[in-house]
Amino acid sequence: METDSKKSNPISGPDAPNNYFRFHIPHLHLGSVFGDDWFSLKAEAFARFFGTSYFLVGQTVIVAIWIGLNALGFTKFDVYPFILLNLAFSLQAAYAAPLILLAQTRQADRDKVHADADAQHREALATAAEQRQELAAQQASQIMELLQQNTQLTELVKELSQRIETLTVDMHSKVVQAGT
């Protein structure tokens, strides 16, 4: 029921002038290059997590604990030169690079779609501005025409007033002459 009222009311519908994302609506059906399945979304979220301060601080703490436990002799699972730690970093880099590229590609796709929609929006604004300028020019010419008509009418009223005054003076003089 609510969608019917939005369709019938152009002010609240998707084509409403105040719906600033109306140019993005036609692009909502587009899927990204890598799809919108669970894996793609989680991979992108994980890749985005690589760039956060939480990840960097957490990784630094884990590496410091790893090195501390092994260097101080609390455990001997990865002694100096920390081959297992290097293997973990290599594994992380092997997965991080493609995940980051995937996230960048998906973001580039979204940016392109938004840029296209923004370009359509700017074009619509430019078209509307041109239409407003044309309307303003038409109204200005109509106002000038009305001003000219008003001036002509004012001059005609002045002429008629002068004629009435002349006729009134003539009639008055004739009435005065006839009465004497």
N, C-alpha and C positions, 0 to 999 in steps of 0.2 A: 504494500500500500504506500509505503514511504517513497519507493522508487517512482511510482506513478506520479506522485505530487512533484517530485523533483524534475521529471521529464516534462510535465505540463507547465512548470514555472521556470521560465528561462533565467530568472535571476538567481535561483538556487541550483540549477542544473550544471552539468559539466561544461557547458558553453557559456556560463555566466561570466560577465565582465570582471567580476572580482575573484574568480577562480584562477589564481595565478599559475597553477600547474596544469591548466587545460591543454597546453601544447605538449605536455609530457604524456598525457593519457593515451594517445595513439601508439606510443612506444612501449607500453606496459607489457604487451604480449611477447616482446622480443626476449629470447633467452640469451644468456651469455654464451660465449664460445665453448666454455667447459660445462655448460648446463647448470641447472639449479638443483641438482640432486644432493642428497645428504653429504656425500663425500666431498663434493666441490665446495659446498658451503662451510663444512668443518675445516677443510684444507685452507680455505681462504681465511677463516677466523684464526687458525693456528699460525698462518704466515703473518697475519697482522699482529699476533701476540709477540712474534720475534722482535718487533721494533719497539716494544714497551720497556719502560724502566723496570717494571716488575720482573720481566724475563731476565734482563741484564743483571739486576741485583741478585735474583734467585740463582742464576747460573754462577755468578761470582762466589756466592756463599757456598754452593755445593762444591765448586772446584777447590775453594780454600779448605773446606772440611776434608775433602778427598785427599788433598796434598798433605794437610796437617796430620790426618790419621796414619797415612803411609810413611811420611817423613819422620814422625816422632816415634814410630814403631808400635803404635797401638794395634795395627793390623798389617798384614804383609800381602794383601791380595793384589796390589799394584805398586811395587817398589820402584824407586828411581831408576830409570828415566820416564816413568809413568806411561808405559806403552798402552795400557788399557784406557787411560784417560785420553791419549791421542787418538785411539781408535773410536772412542765415544764422540770426540770432536769431529772426526772425519765423517762418521755416520750422520751426525747432526748437520754438517755442512752439505752432505750429499742429498739430504731431504729438504733442508732449508732453502737451498737455491731454487729448485723447481717450484716449491710452494710459494716462495716470494714472487717468482715470475708469474705463476698462476694468479696470484692476488693482483699483481700489477696489470696483467692482461684483462682481468675482469673489471678492474677499476677503469682502465682505458676504455673498455666497451661502454661502461656506464657514463663516463665523461663524454664520449662521442655522442651518445644518444641525448644526453642533457644539452650538449652544445648545439645539436641539431634542433632540439625543441626550443632552446633559447633564441636561435637564429630565426625560427618561425615566429616566435613571439616578437622579436625586434622588427621583423618584416610587417607583422600585423600592426604594431605600434606606428611604424612609418606610414603604412597605408591609411590608418585612422587619422594620423596627423595631416596627411595630404588632403584627405576628405574634409577635415575641419578647416583647413586653409582655403579650400575651394568654396566651402559654405560661407566662410567669413568674407571672402571676396564677393560672392554673390549678394550677401547681405549688405555689404558696403556699397555696391552699385545700386541696390534697391533703395538704400537710405539716401544716396545722392540723387536718385531719380525723384524720390518723395520730397527731398528738400527743394529741388527745382520746381516741382509742381506746387509746393507750398509757396515758393517765391512768386511764381506766376499768379497764383490765387491771391496772394497779398497785394500784388500790383493791380490786379483786376478789381479787388475790393477798394483799393485807393482810388482808382479811376472812377468807379461807380459812386464812391462817396463824394468825389469832386463833382461829378455830374449832378448828383442829388442836391449838393449844396448850391450849384449854379442854378438848377431848376427851382430850388426853394427860394433863392434870392430873386429870380425872375418872377415867380408866382407872387412873391410878397410885394414886389414893386408894382405888378399889374393890379393886385388887389388894392393896394394903397392908391393907385391912380384911379381905379374904378370907383373907389369910395369918396374921392374928393371931387 
